[in-house]
Amino acid sequence: MPTQKPGENPTRPGEYVERGPRGGTVPKPRQVTIEPGDKPLPPTQKPGHTWERVGPMKK
């Protein structure tokens, strides 16, 4: 899945998880729920990390 940088407008609502600079996993990643109309994506724990959409919003 493509990743997005913090501060960008999310392409779609859903669950996003923090990824490392090359798309790998990070220890204790942040996970956020982006709802329709939410923007921009929040900051990550470290510079260079990105956000990856992992699925639809949880109910």
QUIBELQUI-V611482 format. One record per residue. RES is the residue in three letters. PSI is psi in radians with two decimals (none if undefined). NEAR is the number of other C-alpha atoms within 10 Angstrom. D_CENTER is the distance of its C-alpha to the mean C-alpha in Angstrom with 2 decimals. Layout:
res=RES psi=PSI near=NEAR d_center=D_CENTER
res=RES psi=PSI near=NEAR d_center=D_CENTER
//
This chain:
res=MET psi=2.53 near=7 d_center=11.25
res=PRO psi=2.63 near=8 d_center=10.27
res=THR psi=2.83 near=18 d_center=7.32
res=GLN psi=2.63 near=19 d_center=6.69
res=LYS psi=2.66 near=21 d_center=7.78
res=PRO psi=2.49 near=18 d_center=7.53
res=GLY psi=-0.25 near=13 d_center=10.17
res=GLU psi=2.73 near=13 d_center=9.90
res=ASN psi=2.30 near=14 d_center=10.54
res=PRO psi=2.51 near=23 d_center=8.27
res=THR psi=-0.62 near=10 d_center=10.52
res=ARG psi=2.64 near=15 d_center=10.74
res=PRO psi=2.78 near=17 d_center=10.37
res=GLY psi=-2.90 near=18 d_center=9.28
res=GLU psi=2.26 near=18 d_center=7.49
res=TYR psi=2.46 near=24 d_center=3.86
res=VAL psi=2.56 near=19 d_center=4.66
res=GLU psi=2.40 near=28 d_center=5.23
res=ARG psi=2.76 near=24 d_center=7.64
res=GLY psi=3.12 near=18 d_center=10.88
res=PRO psi=-0.51 near=15 d_center=12.51
res=ARG psi=0.31 near=10 d_center=13.87
res=GLY psi=0.04 near=15 d_center=11.15
res=GLY psi=3.03 near=10 d_center=12.80
res=THR psi=2.73 near=13 d_center=12.16
res=VAL psi=2.64 near=14 d_center=12.45
res=PRO psi=2.37 near=8 d_center=14.79
res=LYS psi=1.05 near=8 d_center=13.65
res=PRO psi=2.58 near=15 d_center=9.83
res=ARG psi=2.55 near=14 d_center=8.18
res=GLN psi=2.31 near=16 d_center=6.99
res=VAL psi=2.69 near=16 d_center=6.73
res=THR psi=2.14 near=17 d_center=8.59
res=ILE psi=2.10 near=20 d_center=8.58
res=GLU psi=2.81 near=14 d_center=12.28
res=PRO psi=2.30 near=11 d_center=14.36
res=GLY psi=-0.23 near=10 d_center=15.14
res=ASP psi=2.36 near=12 d_center=12.29
res=LYS psi=2.67 near=14 d_center=11.49
res=PRO psi=-3.13 near=13 d_center=10.32
res=LEU psi=2.50 near=20 d_center=6.71
res=PRO psi=2.93 near=15 d_center=7.80
res=PRO psi=2.73 near=16 d_center=9.07
res=THR psi=3.04 near=20 d_center=8.28
res=GLN psi=-0.57 near=15 d_center=11.39
res=LYS psi=2.63 near=10 d_center=12.95
res=PRO psi=2.52 near=11 d_center=13.42
res=GLY psi=-0.29 near=12 d_center=12.43
res=HIS psi=2.76 near=22 d_center=9.21
res=THR psi=3.07 near=26 d_center=6.25
res=TRP psi=2.42 near=27 d_center=2.67
res=GLU psi=2.30 near=19 d_center=4.53
res=ARG psi=2.22 near=23 d_center=5.92
res=VAL psi=-0.08 near=12 d_center=8.49
res=GLY psi=-3.13 near=13 d_center=10.85
res=PRO psi=2.94 near=14 d_center=12.45
res=MET psi=2.47 near=15 d_center=12.56
res=LYS psi=2.53 near=7 d_center=14.76
res=LYS psi=none near=3 d_center=18.09
//
